Amino acid sequence: MRIMNLYAFELGRKKDLCFAELIVVLGKDKLKERNLDTAIFELKIPNYQGLQDRLGGTVKIIKLWASDEVANPSKIEPVIQKHLEEIFTDHKGKINFAVSALSFMKQSEINIKQILNFSKKILKSLGLNSRFVNKNFENTKPSTIYKARVLEKGIDLNIIKGTEQLFLGETVAIQDIDNYSKRDYNKPKRDARVGMMPPKLAQIMINLAGPNTKTIYDPFCGCGSTLIEGLLMGKDVVGSDIDQRLVDYSAENLRWTAQEFQTKNTHRLFTKDARFLIKENLPERIEAVVTEGYLSEPISRLPAPEIRQKVFRELANLHLNWLTAVHRITPQNCKVVMCVAGFRKNNDKYRPEYEFLPRFNELVQEAGYRVTASYIYDRHDQIIVREVKVLEKI
C-alpha cells in the first residue's frame, strides 16, 4: 500500500523528551502514532534538512512510502526491490546503503542480514557496485550513516514496526553531527566548571517554549550555549549572568556564531544577579525564558546525604528568588523552560535511581508558576542529572 505525506521521526536517547519537542513543533493534530523508536506524523515538509536542523531530539527523518499489515520479510522484499529499481536504474557510481529496523522489541523479529543481502543482490542486478555500512548485520548508528554519506551516495532503508502495521521508508534527513560538534567544541570560549549545555538539549528546551517565540532570555547565560542555539533558530536573544567574565565569554561566542553561521538576529548581554532583576533590565518583550541555570559544583562521586541536602537548600533559595523576579517583569504568556539539578543514586544504566530537589512544585507555585511538564535528561556516567521543567504563570 502506497502512502502519502507520512513521515517517521526517529527519537533520540531520551525518548519522552524528544517526543515532547515534536508535539510542540509539529502539532499534536498531525500525530498518527508513536511507537518504541519513532513518532509518525502526517504533514508536508518543504525542507527536510531544514526541519531536521531545528530538532535537537530527532535523530533522523524518514519518508514512509509503503506499509504492510504483516511484518514478514517475504512481504517486504518485493516492495524494497521495486523501490530500489525505481531509484537506481541508470544510476552511476558505487552505492553505500544501510538497513535500519526500528521499534522491534527483539532484533530476532526481523532478519536484517537477509534484507541487506537481498538489497545488495538487487543493486548488483542493476549493474551497480554497492556496500552496506551495517556492522555485524545489526542496526547502524546514525553517526555511521552520516559519516559514510549514505544519504548522498545511496539509501538508508528503514523498516518500522507500527502499532498495527509495518512501515517501510527511506531517510531523507539526518542529524548534522559535524555542525553540532563545531558549535559545541570549536566556539572560542568554554568553561567546564559552569556546565556545558549540550546544543541538542538547548534546541529542545527552546522548542518546548513554543514554536513561535521571537525573543528568548537566559538569566544564567554562562558561555552562551542556549543563546547560540537561539540565534541559529532565528530568534533574538538576551542573556545575563552574575559573573562578568562569563558575560564576556558569551559575547565572544555570540560574535563567533554570527560570523561563522551568518546569523541575522540580534543579541544583547548584561551583567546581573538574576535574583534582583528589574523591569529596566529587560526593555524587550521576552516571550520565553530558557536556561540551564546553576546545577552544582562539578563532582565525580555521589556526595554524602548532608551535602546533597545542603545543595538542595541553596538551589531552592536561588530558584525561588530568580523565578519571583522574572515573574514580575515578563508577560503573562511567557513560559520558563529550565533545568533543575538532581543526583544519580546508583550506577545502574538500565534501572537508575535519582534524588531530586524536594517540593519543587510548591516552590514554583510560591513564585507564581505551575509545572506543566517535566522530563529527565541524564547520562549514565554522570552523577548530576537534569530535570527539564516547563513552567507557566498561574
VODREN-516018 format. One line per field, with one value per residue: residue in three letters; y negated, z negated, x of N, C-alpha, C in turn; residue number from 1. Coordinates in steps of 0.1 Angstrom, whole numbers. Layout:
REM residues N
code	c(Ala|...)
n.yy	c(Y|...)
n.zz	c(Z|...)
n.xx	c(X|...)
ca.yy	c(Y|...)
ca.zz	c(Z|...)
ca.xx	c(X|...)
c.yy	c(Y|...)
c.zz	c(Z|...)
c.xx	c(X|...)
pos	c(NUM|...)
//
This chain:
REM residues 394
code	c(Met|Arg|Ile|Met|Asn|Leu|Tyr|Ala|Phe|Glu|Leu|Gly|Arg|Lys|Lys|Asp|Leu|Cys|Phe|Ala|Glu|Leu|Ile|Val|Val|Leu|Gly|Lys|Asp|Lys|Leu|Lys|Glu|Arg|Asn|Leu|Asp|Thr|Ala|Ile|Phe|Glu|Leu|Lys|Ile|Pro|Asn|Tyr|Gln|Gly|Leu|Gln|Asp|Arg|Leu|Gly|Gly|Thr|Val|Lys|Ile|Ile|Lys|Leu|Trp|Ala|Ser|Asp|Glu|Val|Ala|Asn|Pro|Ser|Lys|Ile|Glu|Pro|Val|Ile|Gln|Lys|His|Leu|Glu|Glu|Ile|Phe|Thr|Asp|His|Lys|Gly|Lys|Ile|Asn|Phe|Ala|Val|Ser|Ala|Leu|Ser|Phe|Met|Lys|Gln|Ser|Glu|Ile|Asn|Ile|Lys|Gln|Ile|Leu|Asn|Phe|Ser|Lys|Lys|Ile|Leu|Lys|Ser|Leu|Gly|Leu|Asn|Ser|Arg|Phe|Val|Asn|Lys|Asn|Phe|Glu|Asn|Thr|Lys|Pro|Ser|Thr|Ile|Tyr|Lys|Ala|Arg|Val|Leu|Glu|Lys|Gly|Ile|Asp|Leu|Asn|Ile|Ile|Lys|Gly|Thr|Glu|Gln|Leu|Phe|Leu|Gly|Glu|Thr|Val|Ala|Ile|Gln|Asp|Ile|Asp|Asn|Tyr|Ser|Lys|Arg|Asp|Tyr|Asn|Lys|Pro|Lys|Arg|Asp|Ala|Arg|Val|Gly|Met|Met|Pro|Pro|Lys|Leu|Ala|Gln|Ile|Met|Ile|Asn|Leu|Ala|Gly|Pro|Asn|Thr|Lys|Thr|Ile|Tyr|Asp|Pro|Phe|Cys|Gly|Cys|Gly|Ser|Thr|Leu|Ile|Glu|Gly|Leu|Leu|Met|Gly|Lys|Asp|Val|Val|Gly|Ser|Asp|Ile|Asp|Gln|Arg|Leu|Val|Asp|Tyr|Ser|Ala|Glu|Asn|Leu|Arg|Trp|Thr|Ala|Gln|Glu|Phe|Gln|Thr|Lys|Asn|Thr|His|Arg|Leu|Phe|Thr|Lys|Asp|Ala|Arg|Phe|Leu|Ile|Lys|Glu|Asn|Leu|Pro|Glu|Arg|Ile|Glu|Ala|Val|Val|Thr|Glu|Gly|Tyr|Leu|Ser|Glu|Pro|Ile|Ser|Arg|Leu|Pro|Ala|Pro|Glu|Ile|Arg|Gln|Lys|Val|Phe|Arg|Glu|Leu|Ala|Asn|Leu|His|Leu|Asn|Trp|Leu|Thr|Ala|Val|His|Arg|Ile|Thr|Pro|Gln|Asn|Cys|Lys|Val|Val|Met|Cys|Val|Ala|Gly|Phe|Arg|Lys|Asn|Asn|Asp|Lys|Tyr|Arg|Pro|Glu|Tyr|Glu|Phe|Leu|Pro|Arg|Phe|Asn|Glu|Leu|Val|Gln|Glu|Ala|Gly|Tyr|Arg|Val|Thr|Ala|Ser|Tyr|Ile|Tyr|Asp|Arg|His|Asp|Gln|Ile|Ile|Val|Arg|Glu|Val|Lys|Val|Leu|Glu|Lys|Ile)
n.yy	c(12|-21|-52|-86|-117|-110|-107|-94|-101|-95|-90|-105|-97|-102|-95|-104|-131|-139|-133|-150|-175|-172|-172|-198|-214|-203|-198|-183|-175|-165|-141|-107|-81|-69|-49|-25|-35|-56|-85|-90|-112|-130|-151|-179|-186|-210|-214|-192|-188|-213|-213|-191|-202|-220|-204|-192|-167|-148|-121|-113|-119|-102|-93|-78|-52|-29|-4|25|49|72|81|94|107|118|103|79|78|77|51|35|42|31|4|-1|4|-16|-39|-35|-26|-31|-45|-58|-49|-39|-25|-33|-19|-13|6|1|13|5|-1|26|50|71|80|103|104|94|101|86|92|108|90|70|85|92|67|59|77|70|45|52|66|45|37|24|15|21|14|23|5|15|29|61|71|57|30|-2|-29|-62|-81|-67|-63|-89|-96|-79|-90|-81|-90|-107|-91|-69|-50|-49|-25|-19|1|2|10|6|-3|13|21|27|4|-10|-28|-56|-73|-108|-130|-137|-140|-166|-159|-170|-197|-202|-194|-214|-238|-232|-224|-240|-267|-298|-302|-283|-267|-243|-242|-257|-242|-226|-231|-209|-213|-201|-196|-223|-232|-216|-225|-252|-248|-236|-258|-269|-271|-296|-316|-347|-362|-352|-347|-342|-340|-329|-328|-319|-305|-310|-290|-283|-307|-308|-287|-297|-320|-306|-294|-314|-334|-364|-371|-374|-377|-372|-372|-366|-368|-387|-378|-356|-367|-381|-360|-349|-370|-369|-344|-346|-366|-351|-331|-346|-353|-328|-314|-331|-344|-364|-376|-396|-401|-406|-414|-415|-422|-408|-398|-373|-371|-396|-410|-437|-456|-474|-461|-445|-457|-447|-427|-399|-366|-340|-323|-306|-284|-268|-272|-272|-243|-227|-224|-209|-174|-141|-119|-104|-127|-129|-124|-147|-167|-167|-176|-201|-213|-212|-229|-254|-256|-257|-281|-299|-294|-301|-328|-339|-332|-344|-371|-372|-366|-390|-408|-399|-390|-377|-354|-343|-316|-295|-276|-254|-239|-217|-207|-173|-143|-113|-81|-56|-33|-19|-14|-7|-7|-32|-52|-82|-113|-142|-178|-185|-191|-209|-217|-231|-252|-266|-274|-292|-312|-320|-303|-273|-239|-224|-204|-178|-164|-139|-143|-127|-112|-81|-80|-102|-120|-142|-150|-163|-178|-186|-213|-226|-257|-276|-307|-312)
n.zz	c(0|10|-5|-14|-23|-49|-76|-95|-126|-140|-173|-197|-224|-249|-250|-257|-261|-236|-221|-231|-223|-195|-194|-202|-182|-157|-161|-178|-165|-141|-146|-140|-151|-179|-184|-196|-189|-172|-161|-142|-118|-99|-74|-54|-43|-34|-34|-41|-55|-67|-86|-101|-112|-130|-151|-181|-193|-175|-156|-130|-99|-83|-53|-46|-25|-20|-34|-53|-65|-76|-93|-78|-62|-37|-26|-26|-9|20|22|14|35|58|51|50|76|89|80|86|112|141|126|118|104|72|46|13|-13|-39|-63|-86|-114|-132|-163|-169|-194|-198|-183|-168|-156|-131|-101|-95|-82|-61|-46|-40|-23|-3|8|17|37|55|62|75|97|111|122|105|82|48|12|-21|-52|-76|-106|-116|-108|-121|-134|-123|-136|-136|-134|-120|-95|-87|-86|-66|-45|-35|-27|-6|12|15|0|-30|-42|-60|-83|-100|-129|-134|-154|-145|-120|-95|-85|-57|-46|-36|-48|-48|-59|-83|-115|-116|-126|-125|-124|-149|-165|-158|-168|-195|-204|-191|-195|-207|-235|-264|-294|-316|-343|-348|-337|-307|-284|-264|-228|-215|-236|-244|-220|-221|-245|-239|-218|-233|-246|-228|-194|-181|-194|-196|-209|-233|-267|-287|-320|-332|-316|-312|-292|-269|-255|-252|-241|-217|-203|-201|-184|-161|-155|-146|-163|-184|-210|-245|-272|-305|-333|-366|-367|-354|-338|-325|-310|-292|-279|-267|-250|-232|-221|-209|-190|-174|-165|-149|-129|-119|-112|-99|-111|-115|-135|-165|-194|-230|-259|-295|-328|-357|-388|-389|-408|-414|-394|-375|-359|-341|-333|-313|-287|-263|-249|-263|-253|-261|-287|-288|-302|-315|-340|-374|-383|-400|-418|-399|-402|-409|-422|-441|-464|-500|-520|-536|-523|-498|-507|-515|-491|-478|-494|-489|-462|-461|-474|-456|-432|-439|-443|-419|-400|-411|-406|-378|-372|-378|-358|-333|-304|-308|-293|-291|-290|-311|-306|-321|-337|-364|-390|-399|-416|-407|-421|-419|-399|-379|-347|-334|-352|-367|-397|-413|-430|-436|-437|-465|-469|-448|-431|-449|-455|-430|-427|-448|-437|-416|-395|-377|-372|-341|-326|-328|-325|-325|-320|-315|-318|-319|-330|-345|-376|-384|-374|-351|-355|-332|-332|-324|-328|-335|-340|-368)
n.xx	c(8|7|17|11|27|35|56|82|98|128|134|156|180|167|137|110|113|123|101|82|92|87|59|53|65|55|28|1|-21|-12|-1|1|8|27|55|79|105|101|81|52|41|16|22|33|65|85|113|135|160|162|142|150|174|164|155|164|161|155|167|168|149|123|110|80|70|56|35|26|4|14|42|65|93|90|70|81|104|97|86|108|125|112|113|141|147|133|147|175|179|197|216|248|280|294|274|265|248|223|204|179|162|135|118|112|108|125|156|155|131|131|150|177|201|193|178|197|215|197|191|216|219|199|208|231|221|213|236|253|279|280|280|271|267|261|272|282|257|237|216|225|244|232|253|272|260|258|286|294|282|258|232|239|253|238|213|193|175|145|128|99|82|50|21|0|7|33|58|76|104|125|154|154|166|192|208|232|261|287|282|270|291|310|299|297|323|342|337|350|352|350|339|342|336|313|294|283|262|245|243|221|202|197|184|161|149|144|126|105|95|78|67|67|80|98|117|140|152|180|188|210|234|260|285|271|257|229|220|234|222|196|200|208|184|169|160|158|180|186|208|221|243|257|284|309|330|319|299|314|326|303|297|319|315|291|296|313|295|277|294|305|282|265|243|213|198|193|214|218|236|240|253|242|228|205|186|178|166|152|126|137|160|152|141|131|103|100|95|99|117|146|167|196|205|220|236|253|283|310|312|326|318|291|278|277|247|241|255|242|217|223|231|206|191|203|199|171|165|178|163|137|139|150|130|108|115|117|91|78|85|80|58|24|21|46|66|86|114|135|164|166|187|196|206|222|217|226|246|234|228|204|184|182|184|173|178|159|154|136|100|96|75|59|75|78|52|49|64|48|42|33|41|41|51|76|108|134|168|197|229|245|270|274|271|255|223|198|166|143|122|90|74|45|29|8)
ca.yy	c(0|-34|-62|-100|-127|-103|-107|-89|-108|-86|-97|-103|-88|-105|-95|-112|-145|-141|-132|-163|-185|-171|-176|-213|-219|-198|-198|-170|-171|-158|-128|-95|-72|-68|-36|-24|-43|-67|-91|-91|-124|-132|-165|-183|-191|-217|-214|-181|-191|-225|-208|-183|-210|-227|-195|-186|-154|-138|-116|-113|-120|-91|-94|-65|-50|-17|2|38|53|83|79|106|104|122|92|67|78|72|37|30|44|21|-9|-3|3|-30|-49|-33|-22|-42|-52|-55|-50|-30|-28|-30|-18|-8|10|-1|19|-4|2|40|53|80|80|115|103|90|106|76|98|113|78|64|93|91|54|59|86|62|34|59|69|32|33|14|20|15|19|18|0|21|38|74|72|51|17|-11|-41|-74|-87|-59|-66|-103|-97|-72|-97|-71|-98|-113|-81|-57|-50|-43|-19|-17|10|-3|18|-3|4|23|25|24|-7|-10|-42|-59|-85|-120|-140|-131|-150|-170|-158|-179|-211|-202|-194|-227|-249|-227|-223|-250|-281|-303|-302|-272|-266|-231|-243|-263|-234|-228|-228|-202|-221|-194|-199|-237|-233|-210|-234|-264|-244|-234|-271|-273|-273|-310|-326|-355|-367|-344|-353|-333|-348|-323|-325|-312|-308|-313|-278|-285|-319|-304|-279|-307|-327|-297|-291|-326|-342|-374|-365|-383|-369|-378|-363|-374|-368|-395|-370|-347|-376|-384|-347|-348|-380|-365|-332|-351|-372|-340|-324|-354|-353|-315|-308|-342|-347|-377|-381|-404|-396|-416|-408|-424|-416|-410|-387|-370|-373|-410|-416|-447|-458|-482|-452|-438|-465|-439|-419|-385|-356|-328|-323|-293|-284|-256|-277|-267|-229|-223|-223|-196|-163|-128|-108|-108|-133|-124|-129|-160|-176|-168|-184|-215|-218|-214|-241|-265|-257|-261|-296|-305|-293|-309|-343|-344|-330|-355|-383|-370|-366|-403|-416|-392|-389|-366|-342|-340|-304|-293|-262|-254|-226|-216|-196|-162|-134|-99|-74|-43|-32|-10|-20|-4|-10|-43|-59|-96|-122|-155|-189|-182|-201|-219|-223|-241|-264|-274|-280|-304|-322|-324|-294|-259|-230|-218|-192|-175|-153|-137|-143|-122|-103|-70|-82|-115|-120|-152|-148|-174|-177|-197|-217|-237|-264|-286|-316|-309)
ca.zz	c(0|10|-14|-11|-34|-62|-80|-109|-132|-150|-186|-203|-236|-259|-240|-261|-259|-222|-216|-236|-213|-182|-196|-202|-169|-146|-164|-182|-155|-129|-150|-137|-161|-185|-188|-205|-185|-163|-161|-128|-116|-85|-72|-43|-47|-22|-35|-51|-64|-75|-98|-110|-119|-141|-161|-189|-198|-164|-150|-115|-94|-74|-44|-45|-11|-19|-46|-51|-77|-81|-94|-72|-52|-23|-21|-25|2|33|21|15|49|66|47|54|91|93|77|90|126|148|117|120|93|61|37|-1|-19|-52|-67|-100|-119|-143|-171|-172|-207|-197|-170|-161|-149|-117|-97|-88|-73|-49|-38|-34|-12|8|14|24|49|64|68|84|109|119|126|95|71|35|-1|-32|-63|-89|-112|-122|-104|-131|-131|-122|-143|-127|-131|-109|-83|-84|-82|-53|-34|-29|-21|6|20|17|-6|-43|-42|-74|-85|-113|-134|-140|-164|-138|-107|-92|-76|-50|-42|-35|-55|-39|-67|-95|-123|-111|-137|-123|-128|-163|-171|-156|-178|-209|-208|-184|-199|-213|-249|-271|-308|-321|-357|-349|-329|-292|-279|-250|-219|-212|-247|-243|-210|-226|-255|-232|-211|-243|-250|-219|-181|-176|-202|-188|-218|-245|-276|-296|-331|-337|-302|-312|-280|-259|-247|-248|-232|-204|-196|-198|-172|-149|-152|-141|-174|-191|-223|-256|-282|-316|-343|-377|-365|-342|-329|-317|-301|-282|-272|-259|-239|-222|-214|-200|-178|-166|-159|-139|-118|-113|-107|-92|-117|-113|-146|-175|-208|-239|-271|-306|-340|-368|-397|-384|-419|-416|-381|-375|-345|-333|-327|-301|-279|-252|-252|-264|-251|-268|-295|-286|-309|-323|-354|-381|-387|-412|-415|-393|-411|-403|-430|-448|-477|-512|-521|-542|-513|-489|-512|-516|-478|-475|-501|-482|-449|-464|-476|-443|-422|-444|-442|-405|-394|-415|-399|-364|-371|-379|-347|-320|-301|-314|-284|-290|-297|-316|-305|-329|-342|-379|-393|-408|-418|-405|-434|-416|-386|-370|-334|-329|-363|-375|-407|-414|-441|-430|-446|-470|-470|-437|-427|-459|-453|-418|-430|-456|-427|-407|-384|-379|-363|-331|-320|-334|-318|-330|-310|-322|-312|-329|-335|-352|-389|-383|-363|-349|-352|-323|-336|-317|-338|-330|-350|-373)
ca.xx	c(0|15|11|15|29|37|70|86|109|134|136|169|182|157|126|98|117|123|87|75|96|80|45|52|69|47|14|-4|-31|-6|5|-6|11|40|59|91|117|97|68|48|32|12|24|41|78|92|127|138|172|159|134|159|184|157|151|175|158|152|179|166|135|122|98|74|64|48|31|20|-2|21|56|71|103|86|62|90|114|93|85|121|131|106|118|155|148|128|157|188|180|205|225|262|289|292|263|266|234|221|191|176|149|131|106|111|112|136|163|152|118|134|163|184|211|187|174|209|220|187|192|228|217|191|217|241|213|212|249|259|287|275|284|263|275|257|283|277|243|228|212|236|243|231|266|279|252|262|300|296|275|248|221|244|258|229|200|191|162|140|116|94|71|40|12|-9|12|47|61|88|107|139|158|156|174|198|215|245|270|298|278|268|304|316|294|299|337|350|335|363|352|343|343|336|332|300|285|284|248|246|235|208|193|193|174|149|143|139|114|95|89|68|73|66|87|107|128|142|161|187|194|223|238|273|293|261|252|215|218|239|211|185|204|207|170|162|154|165|183|191|214|228|250|262|298|312|338|311|292|324|327|291|298|328|309|280|302|318|284|272|304|306|269|258|230|208|190|201|217|222|241|243|257|232|223|191|176|175|162|141|120|147|170|146|131|124|92|106|84|103|129|151|180|201|207|231|233|260|298|313|315|329|312|279|281|270|233|241|260|231|206|228|230|192|186|209|192|157|165|181|152|125|142|151|117|99|120|114|76|73|89|77|44|17|22|60|69|100|119|147|169|168|197|194|217|221|219|233|253|227|225|191|174|188|176|177|172|157|151|122|90|99|62|54|84|74|38|51|69|37|42|29|49|32|58|89|115|147|179|208|239|248|284|274|264|245|213|189|152|139|109|83|66|36|24|-6)
c.yy	c(-12|-44|-76|-108|-121|-102|-102|-97|-99|-94|-94|-96|-90|-107|-103|-127|-148|-142|-145|-174|-184|-175|-191|-219|-215|-198|-184|-165|-163|-144|-117|-83|-73|-54|-36|-34|-56|-73|-94|-103|-124|-147|-167|-190|-197|-215|-204|-184|-203|-222|-200|-192|-218|-218|-189|-172|-144|-134|-116|-114|-110|-93|-80|-63|-37|-12|16|43|65|80|92|103|108|112|80|66|73|57|30|31|33|7|-11|-4|-11|-40|-48|-28|-34|-50|-49|-57|-40|-34|-24|-29|-12|-3|8|6|12|1|17|43|62|80|92|114|100|95|95|81|102|101|71|72|93|78|53|67|78|51|40|62|57|28|24|21|13|21|14|15|6|30|49|76|68|37|8|-24|-53|-81|-80|-62|-80|-103|-89|-78|-89|-79|-104|-102|-69|-59|-43|-38|-16|-9|7|5|8|4|15|27|22|13|-6|-24|-44|-72|-96|-131|-133|-142|-153|-170|-167|-193|-212|-202|-207|-237|-245|-229|-234|-264|-286|-302|-291|-272|-254|-233|-250|-254|-237|-222|-221|-210|-214|-197|-213|-239|-227|-220|-247|-260|-242|-247|-275|-275|-287|-320|-334|-360|-358|-350|-342|-341|-341|-319|-318|-315|-310|-302|-280|-297|-316|-297|-288|-315|-318|-293|-303|-334|-353|-369|-376|-374|-378|-368|-372|-376|-376|-387|-361|-355|-379|-372|-346|-358|-375|-353|-336|-358|-361|-333|-333|-354|-339|-310|-319|-344|-361|-384|-388|-397|-408|-409|-419|-416|-418|-397|-385|-372|-387|-418|-426|-449|-465|-473|-446|-447|-458|-431|-404|-375|-343|-329|-308|-293|-271|-260|-271|-253|-226|-225|-210|-186|-150|-116|-113|-114|-127|-130|-143|-171|-178|-177|-199|-221|-221|-227|-254|-267|-262|-276|-304|-305|-301|-323|-347|-342|-341|-368|-383|-371|-381|-411|-410|-391|-377|-353|-337|-327|-304|-278|-262|-240|-227|-204|-185|-153|-120|-91|-60|-43|-23|-18|-19|-7|-21|-48|-73|-102|-136|-165|-187|-194|-213|-225|-233|-254|-273|-281|-292|-316|-327|-315|-281|-251|-223|-206|-191|-163|-151|-136|-139|-115|-93|-72|-95|-114|-130|-150|-161|-170|-189|-201|-228|-243|-274|-294|-312|-321)
c.zz	c(0|1|-11|-23|-48|-65|-94|-113|-143|-162|-191|-216|-246|-252|-244|-258|-244|-216|-219|-227|-200|-183|-196|-188|-158|-148|-167|-172|-143|-133|-146|-147|-166|-188|-196|-202|-177|-166|-146|-127|-101|-83|-59|-48|-35|-22|-46|-61|-72|-87|-107|-118|-130|-153|-169|-192|-187|-157|-135|-111|-83|-66|-42|-31|-10|-33|-43|-64|-83|-81|-91|-61|-38|-17|-18|-12|15|33|22|29|58|64|52|69|96|91|85|105|133|139|120|106|82|51|23|-6|-32|-54|-82|-103|-132|-150|-172|-186|-208|-183|-162|-153|-134|-113|-88|-78|-60|-40|-32|-22|0|15|22|37|59|71|78|97|118|124|117|85|58|23|-12|-44|-76|-93|-119|-119|-114|-127|-131|-129|-133|-124|-120|-96|-78|-78|-68|-42|-27|-21|-8|16|23|10|-20|-43|-57|-74|-99|-117|-141|-149|-158|-124|-106|-82|-70|-46|-41|-42|-45|-46|-79|-102|-118|-123|-136|-128|-143|-170|-170|-166|-192|-213|-201|-187|-207|-228|-255|-285|-314|-335|-358|-341|-314|-287|-265|-240|-216|-223|-247|-232|-215|-236|-249|-225|-221|-248|-240|-205|-175|-184|-194|-196|-230|-254|-285|-307|-337|-324|-302|-300|-267|-250|-242|-239|-218|-196|-193|-185|-160|-146|-148|-151|-179|-205|-232|-267|-293|-325|-354|-375|-352|-332|-320|-307|-289|-273|-262|-247|-228|-214|-205|-188|-168|-158|-147|-127|-111|-106|-100|-98|-116|-125|-156|-188|-217|-252|-282|-318|-351|-375|-394|-395|-420|-403|-383|-360|-336|-327|-314|-294|-268|-258|-252|-263|-257|-276|-294|-292|-315|-337|-361|-386|-400|-408|-408|-403|-404|-410|-438|-461|-488|-513|-526|-532|-502|-494|-513|-502|-474|-482|-494|-469|-451|-466|-464|-434|-426|-441|-427|-397|-398|-408|-385|-362|-370|-366|-333|-317|-307|-306|-283|-297|-302|-313|-311|-333|-357|-382|-402|-408|-414|-417|-432|-403|-377|-358|-330|-340|-372|-386|-409|-427|-435|-441|-452|-470|-459|-432|-436|-457|-442|-420|-438|-447|-417|-395|-387|-369|-354|-325|-327|-328|-324|-318|-318|-313|-323|-336|-343|-365|-389|-371|-362|-348|-344|-327|-327|-326|-330|-342|-355|-370)
c.xx	c(9|8|18|17|30|52|72|98|115|138|150|169|171|143|114|101|117|109|79|79|88|65|43|55|60|32|8|-14|-25|0|-5|-4|25|43|72|102|113|83|64|38|28|13|32|54|85|107|131|149|170|151|143|169|177|154|163|173|155|165|179|151|134|109|93|68|57|46|25|15|5|36|64|81|98|77|71|98|109|91|98|127|125|111|132|156|143|139|170|190|187|214|239|270|285|281|266|251|234|206|189|162|146|118|103|116|124|142|159|139|120|148|170|194|205|183|186|214|210|189|205|227|209|200|227|234|212|226|257|267|282|281|274|271|271|269|276|262|233|225|225|234|241|244|274|273|257|276|302|289|265|237|226|247|249|216|201|177|158|128|111|82|61|31|3|-3|27|49|75|91|122|142|160|164|180|206|229|254|282|294|276|282|311|312|295|314|346|348|347|363|344|348|335|330|318|290|286|271|250|238|221|198|188|183|161|142|137|126|102|88|79|74|74|72|97|119|129|153|167|194|206|230|252|281|284|256|237|213|223|228|199|188|202|193|162|155|163|168|189|196|220|234|255|277|302|321|330|303|302|326|316|292|307|322|298|285|307|307|279|281|304|293|260|244|226|202|199|204|221|225|242|247|247|230|209|181|171|171|151|137|130|157|165|136|124|112|98|94|87|116|134|165|184|202|219|227|240|275|300|317|318|324|300|282|273|256|233|246|249|220|210|227|215|187|191|201|177|156|168|169|140|127|143|137|107|102|115|98|71|75|87|62|37|19|37|63|84|103|133|151|170|177|191|206|214|225|225|239|247|222|210|180|180|178|182|171|171|154|137|113|91|86|57|63|80|60|40|56|59|36|35|38|39|38|71|95|129|157|191|218|243|261|285|266|252|236|204|175|148|124|103|73|57|32|10|-15)
pos	c(1|2|3|4|5|6|7|8|9|10|11|12|13|14|15|16|17|18|19|20|21|22|23|24|25|26|27|28|29|30|31|32|33|34|35|36|37|38|39|40|41|42|43|44|45|46|47|48|49|50|51|52|53|54|55|56|57|58|59|60|61|62|63|64|65|66|67|68|69|70|71|72|73|74|75|76|77|78|79|80|81|82|83|84|85|86|87|88|89|90|91|92|93|94|95|96|97|98|99|100|101|102|103|104|105|106|107|108|109|110|111|112|113|114|115|116|117|118|119|120|121|122|123|124|125|126|127|128|129|130|131|132|133|134|135|136|137|138|139|140|141|142|143|144|145|146|147|148|149|150|151|152|153|154|155|156|157|158|159|160|161|162|163|164|165|166|167|168|169|170|171|172|173|174|175|176|177|178|179|180|181|182|183|184|185|186|187|188|189|190|191|192|193|194|195|196|197|198|199|200|201|202|203|204|205|206|207|208|209|210|211|212|213|214|215|216|217|218|219|220|221|222|223|224|225|226|227|228|229|230|231|232|233|234|235|236|237|238|239|240|241|242|243|244|245|246|247|248|249|250|251|252|253|254|255|256|257|258|259|260|261|262|263|264|265|266|267|268|269|270|271|272|273|274|275|276|277|278|279|280|281|282|283|284|285|286|287|288|289|290|291|292|293|294|295|296|297|298|299|300|301|302|303|304|305|306|307|308|309|310|311|312|313|314|315|316|317|318|319|320|321|322|323|324|325|326|327|328|329|330|331|332|333|334|335|336|337|338|339|340|341|342|343|344|345|346|347|348|349|350|351|352|353|354|355|356|357|358|359|360|361|362|363|364|365|366|367|368|369|370|371|372|373|374|375|376|377|378|379|380|381|382|383|384|385|386|387|388|389|390|391|392|393|394)
//
